[in-house]
Amino acid sequence: MPFNGEKQCVGEDQPSDSDSSRFSESMASLSDSECSRQSFTSDSSSKSSSPASTSPPRVVTFDEVMAAARNLSNMTLAHEIAVNENFQLKQDALPENSLASRVKHIVHQAFWDVLQSELNAEPPEYEHAIKLFEEIREILLSFLTPGGNRLRNQICEVLDTDLIRQQAEHSAVDIQGLANYVISIMGKLCAPVRDDDIRELKATNDIVEVLRQIFHVLDLMKMDMVNFTIRSLRPHLQRQLVDYERTKFQEILEETPSALDQTTGWIKESVNELLSLSETALTPGAENSSKPSLSPTLVLNNSYLKLLQWDYQKKELPETLMTDGARLQELTEKLNQLKIIACLSLITNNMVGALTEGLPELANRLKRISAVLLEGMNKETFNLKEVLNSIGVQTCVEVNKALVERGLSILNAEIQANLIGQFSSIEEEDNPIWSLIDKRIQLYMKSLLCLPSPQKCMPPVPGGLAIIQQELEVLGSQYANIVNLNKQVYGPFYANILRKLLFGEEAMGKADASSAN
């Protein structure tokens, strides 16, 4: 299952082989630089998704905006359930000591106080209690499967509110007995995780407190049922995700024609970047009057690589990647931490590697220390330079300790100061060691995108990254899974954008003429 935080082979557990082939088909004419412009004359999605449409923008009504919002919400939820194995719903908890929390507590307490006074009255008043049992009955019935007729009939018979009212009128109602029956049924229907809650209910003697806790546990059981349903639906969603998500996005695009503007800008930025590199690489004096030919696959992969250096706090994501925004941001933040750890390891090896050779445990201990101190480095309040300085000091302490254990002299003051200084300089712009590690990680991630999908092995890790190899392979697998699924879903939309950006109006004109015929 992709995105579950465990190491796995790239491309495994994709929705289906047929889904994988759909992107290949839609991008077949965009796969390499040998493609002719003629191959772009067929439309790979409906006309609304074409970024080259010359028709004037239409007025979007409020209802259409709301429909697009609902489609986006449904699509996001379905995507999250399908790809996030740990996804589950939780009860909303109001902030402690907040006004809303205090008001809720006061209102609830007033209700239970009224119930307590009614049951303690002479003669007792049972109307509120009967209404509670009526509500409890409906909740219990909602837990039953369609085939649970025997238990359904029993619950309806025991918790028959008309019968309970008649008993109350003759002072023959047994509230405690009804509560005990409810608790026994809850014990049969609840998940094993609620067994302790059921035992606590059975041990509670105060009837009002029992009823209060019954509703609390029923709320937990309702959430358990919802999450059980989600787990049951996940395999079906995974199989249908590509078609479902593509269809929903098409509906959004029909309601909101500008829904691909950010995506177009994202891909265009990559095109301009690659064109600039191609023109720079031209041999002086060579024919350069024609526009360099770019592979659409190269452009798209380069666009995905840019996500690993994205400013998720200030820059909007492409619309086609909104459903994976949180995952991509978390992945990028973890990757930045690994980059620094690799830089620190490289500096340490260059400066004192000859002295600490043959001490793999020292390298692992330094890695753990760095990882702990770098936790939260993506927060605005995090002082990276100060932390790097602290890591440098601690590294000197650990290295000196290892040297003493081997009967060697500790590092002199000059080497220690130099080591700490080089650590602190990592965060400076254009630091050569940071640039080197960054390029090698980019190369590794690029190699993942260039491999056929699905494949059963990971590419070799470039030199200098051995210290983070295990973590890098896990992140690489997660990243490739995100990209591969995104290509499957949005391939037709990307194909239209790439037609316009790489082949201009000529290809789009042919496409329009073809569709007109």
N, C-alpha and C positions, 0 to 999 in steps of 0.2 A: 504494500500500500504506500504510495508516494507521500512525502511530506510528513512522515511520522517521526522524524528526528533520528531514525536509525540508518546505519549505512546499508546501502543496497545498490544493486547494479542499475545503471542509468537506463531509463526507458522501460523498466519492468513495471508491471501492474498498470499499464495504460488502459483506458477504457476498452479498447478492442483493436484487433488487427485491421478490421475494416475501417475503423475511425482513423487509424494511422495512414491508411491509403488515401483517405479523402484529401488530406492536406497535400500529399504527394501529387494527386491528380490536379488539384487546383493550382499548384505551384510548378507543375511539370514544365510549363513554358517559361518558367522563371528560374530554372535550376542552375543554369550556367550561362557563360558569356556566349556560347554558340547559338543561343536561341535567336530566332529571327523575329522581326517585328510582326510578321504575319501571325505568329503563334499567339499574339495577344488580342486577336480580334474576337474571340469568344468570351462572353460574359460569364464570370464564375459565381456571381451572386445576383440578386435582384437589382433592378435599375436604381433603387433608392440608395444602395450602398456605394454607388460610383462617385468618387470625389471629383470627377470631371464634368458633372452635369452642369449645363449652362442655363438651365431654366431658372427664372427668378425665385428667390426664397419666398415661401408661402408663410402666411400668418399661422402661428401655432397657438391653439386655444388652450385655456386653462385645463380643460378635461384631458387634452392630449398630453400636456405636461405631467399631469397626475398619473395618467396611464403609463407613461414612460418611466415615471418614478416607481410605480408598482412593479413593472417588468424588471427594473434594475434591482429592486429589493428581492424579488423572487429568485432572480438569476444569481445574485450574490449568496443568498441563503442556500440554494441548491448546490452551488459550487463549493461552499464551505463544508457542507455536510458530506459531499462526495470525496473531497480531497483531504479533509482534516479528520483523521481517525479518532482524535481526542475531543472532537466537537461535542458539546452537550449544553443543554439549557440549564440555567441556574435561577433560583428564586432571586428576585430583586431585593436587595437589602438597603434600607434607607440609612444614610449616614448617621452614626451614633451621635446623640445630643443635638441633632438637627431639629428645626421647628416641625417639619413633617413627621419625624420619628416620634417626637413628644406628643403631637396631636393624635397620632395613631394609637399610641399607648394609652392616652387618657380616654379616648373613645371606646377602645376595646375593654379597658378595665371597668368603665362605667357599665357596659353591657353585661359583663360577668358579675358585677356587683348587684345589678338588678335581678339577674337570674338567681343569685344566691339568696337574696331577700325574698323572692317569690317562693322558692322551695322551702325556706325556713318559716314561712307564714303559717298561720293556723286558721282555716285549713290551707294546705299548700296550693300554690297556683302553678299549673303545669303547661300553660299555653306556649310560653317561650321555649320550654324544653321540648315540647312536641314538635314545634317548627324546626328545632335543631335536628331532631331525629328524622324528620322528613327530608331535610337537606342531606343528612348523612346517608340515608337510603339511596338517594339519587346518585351520590358520589360512588357508593359501593356498586351500584348497578352499572355505572359507566366503566368500571374495571373489568366487567365480565365479557367473555368472548361470546359470539353469537350462539355457540352450542351449550352454554352454561345454563340451560333452562331449569334444571332441578334446583340449583343454588339461587337462581333468580326468583323462582317461585317462593322459596323458603324465606328469602330476605323480604320480599313483598308481604308475605304473611306475618312475619314477626314484627316488622316495622310498619304495619298498617296503621296509619295515623287516625283513621276513623275509629278503629278498635281501641287504640290507646286513649282517645278522648273519652270514649264510653267508659273505659276502666277508670280514668281520672275522675269522672263525674261520680263514681261510686267509691272513690278513694281506694281503688284496688290496683293502681298502676305501680309497677316495679321499675323505677328509673334505673336503679343500680343494675338490675337484671338485664335490662335492655342495653345498658352500656357494656356489660360483660359480653353479651352476645355480639355486639358490634366489634369489640376488641378481638373476639375469637375469629370472626370473619376476616378482619384486617390481617390477622396472623396467617390465614390461609392464602390471602391474595397478595401480600406484600413481598418485595424482593428480600433475599437473605440479609441484605445490608440493614434492613429495618427491624430485625429480630430483637435487638437490644431495646429499641423504642417500644416495641410491643410488650416486652417484659416490664419495662418501667410503668407502662399504662396499667398492667395487671396489678402492680404493687401499690398503686395510688388509691387511697381510700376516699378522699374528698370527691364527691360526685361532680361538683362544678369544675374542679381542677381536671378531673378525668375528661369531661366533655371538652374543655379548653385544649387539652393535649391531644385528644382524638382528632380535632380539626387540624392541629399542627402536623400530626403524623400523616393525615390524609393529604395535606398539601404536599408533603414530601413524596408520598406515594404517587400523586398525580404527576409530579415532575419525573419520577422514576419511569412511569408509563410512557411519558412523552419521549424520554431519552431511549427507552427500549424500542419504541416505534422508529426513531431516527436510525438506530443501529440496524433495524430490520430493513429499512428502506435504502440504506447506503449501497448495498450491492446493485440494486436496481438503478439507482441514480448514477452510479459509476458507469454502468453499461449504456445509459441513455444521455450522459452528460454532454457529450460533444454536440449531438443534434439539438438537445434542449437549449443549451446555452447559446448556440449559434442562432436558433430561431428566436429566442428572447431578445438577443441583441439586434436582430433584424427588425423586430417590432419597435425597439427603442429608436432605431435609425429612421424608421418611417414616421415616427411621431416627432423626432428631434433630428432634422437633417444635419445639424452641426455636431452630431455625436461622434464624429471621427476627426475633428479638427486637431485635437491634441495628438492623436495617433499619427496623423499626416505630418505634423510638425516634427514629431519624434523621428520618423523615418527620413524626412527631408534633411534633418540635421545630420544624419548618418551619411546620406548621399553626398551632401556638400563636403563633409569631412573626408570621405574616400576619394572624391573627385580632386580635392586639394592635394591629397597624398599622391594620387596618380599623376597629376600635372607636375608636381615637384620631382617625381622620379623619372620624368621623361629625359632622354639623352639630349644634351644641348645640340641644336641644329636639326633634330629629328622633326618629322612632320607632326605638328600638333594643332593643325587647324580644326580637326574634327574632335568632337567630344569623346573623352575616353570611355570605353565600354566597361560597365560594371555588372558583375553577376548579382542578380536579385537576391540569391541566397546569401551572398557575402554581405550585402547591404542589411538584410534582415538580421543576420547573426551579429553584425556590428552594432545594430540597434539594441539587441538584447544585452550585449556586453556593457553598453552604456548604463544599464540599470544597476550595475554593480558599483557605480560611482555616482549614483543619483543622490541629490539633496532632497530627501523625502520630507523635510520640514518646510522647505520653501518652494519646491518645484512640483507642479501637478504631474501625476502619472498619466500616460496614455490611457484613453478610455477602455481600450481592450485589455488592460492589465489591472484595472481597478479591483477586481475580485481577488487578486493575489498581492495587493499592495502591502498588507501587513507582513506576509511571508517574505516578500522581497526585501522589505526594510529590515526585518530581523536578520535575514541572511547576510545582507550587506554589512550590518553592524558587527556580526560575528566575524565576517571576513576581514574587516578593518582591524579587529583585535588580533586575529591570526597574523596579519601582515606585520604588526608591530612585534609580536613574539618572534616571528622569523627574522626580523631585522636585528633584534636584540641577540638572538642566538648566533647570527652571522658575525656580528661585531665581537661577541665573546670568543668565538672560535678563532677569529683573525688575530685577536690580541693575546689570548692566553691558552689557545687550543693545544699548543705544544706541551704546556705544563699539565693540562687536565686530560690529556689523551688517555683513553682506556677507562674513563669514569662516566659511563652512560647514565648512571643514577644521578650524577650531579646535573647533567643537562636536563633530565626530567624534573628534578627538584626546582631548578631555575625557571623552567617552563611553568610549573604550577604556581610559583611565587608571582611571576609576571601576570599570569591569567587572573589570579585573585586580585591583585592591585589594579588591574585594568578593567575590572568589572564596573559597568556604568559609564564607560568612557564616552558614550555618545550623548550623555546629558550635557546641557549647556553649562552647568555649574562645575563640570569636571575640569580640573586643572591638569592637562596632560603633561606639560613640561615638569611640573612639580612631582607628579607620579613617576615619570621616567627617571628623574633624579633619585627618587627613593628606591626604584628598582635597581639603579646602578649601585647605590650604597649597599643594598642587600646582596647583590651579586658579588661584590667584592668580599663581603663577610663570608658568604658560602664558599667562594673559591679559596679564600685564605684558610678556612676551616678544612677543606679537602686537602690542601697542600700540607698543612701541619700534620694531618693524619698519615700522610705518606712520607713524613720526615723531611719535607722540603721547606724552603724559605717562603715567607708570605710575599705578596706583591708589594713592590716599593710604592711610595706615595705618588710618584710621577705616573706610573702605569694606572694606578687606581683613579687618579684625577682625570687622566685621558679617557679611561673607560666610561666613567660617569659623564664626562663631557660629550662623548660620542652618543651615549644613550639619550641625553637631553636634546641633542641636535636633530633627532629623528623627526620631530614634529615641525621642523623648519621647512619652508617651501623649497622644492627642488633638491631635497637631500638625496645624494646619489645612491645611498643604500636603500632608502625607501623606494626610489624610482626603480631600482633593479628588482627588488622583491615584487613590486607592483606589476612590472612587466611580465615577470615569470608566472605570477598567478593569473594574469590576464591571458597569457599564452595557454596555460592549463585549461582555463575555462573555455577558451576558444576551441581547443582541441576536443572538448566534450561536445560542443555544438556541431562540430564537423563530422563526428562519428555517425554511422547509420543508426537509426532507431527502429526497433530496440536492439541493443547489443548487450553482451553478457560480461563485459570486463571494463575496467577503468583504464584510461591512458596513463602512461608513466608520468610521475611527478617530476618537474624540472629540478635541477640541482639547487641546493640551498634551502629547499623546502621540506627536507626530511623530518625536521622537528615537528612540523604541523601536518604531516602526510595523512594521518588517520582522520583528523578533523576536516582537512581540505577535501578528502574523498567523500565524506558524508555531506558537506555543504555542496560539493560539485554534483553529487547525485540528486540532491533536492533541487538545485538550480536547473539542472537538465530536465528533470521531470516537469517543473513549472513551465519551462520553455516549450518542451515537446507537446504538452497538453494545450498550451496557448496557441501553438501553430496549428494543431488539429482543429480547434474551434474557430479561429479567426483567419485561417489561411485564405479563404475567398476575399475577405475584406482587404487583407494585405496585398493580394494579387492585383486588385483594382488600383490601389494607391501606387504600387510599384510600376504599373503600366504607365500611369500619368507622369510620375517623376523621372523614370528612366527612358521612356520612349515618347513622351510628349503628346501633343495633340494629334499627331499623325495616327498613332495606334488607337487613340480614343475615337478618332473619326472613322476608322475602319470598323471599330466595334459598333459604333452607332449605325453605320451603313448596313452592317451585317444584321443587326437586330431589326432594322427597318424592313429588310427584305424577308 
